[in-house]
């Protein structure tokens, strides 16, 4: 799970595997695979970094390669 901050200041934890789309409008809007949308204070780059860190940690714990490459 990754921790994000909603516009009202509440912190939420989401499963990053449910992220379908990140938009900067200029607020960051996250669309989940469920269709639900969240508006968060973090930038799309910050969300992507947290996702990458989460994926690397999962890979480390599962014994797979640490390197995660996004194109």
PyMOL commands that set and color helices and strands:
alter all, ss='L'
color gray80, all
select helices_A, chain A and resi 16-18+44-62
alter helices_A, ss='H'
color red, helices_A
select strands_A, chain A and resi 2-5+11-14+19-24+28-32+37-40
alter strands_A, ss='S'
color yellow, strands_A
deselect
rebuild
show_as cartoon
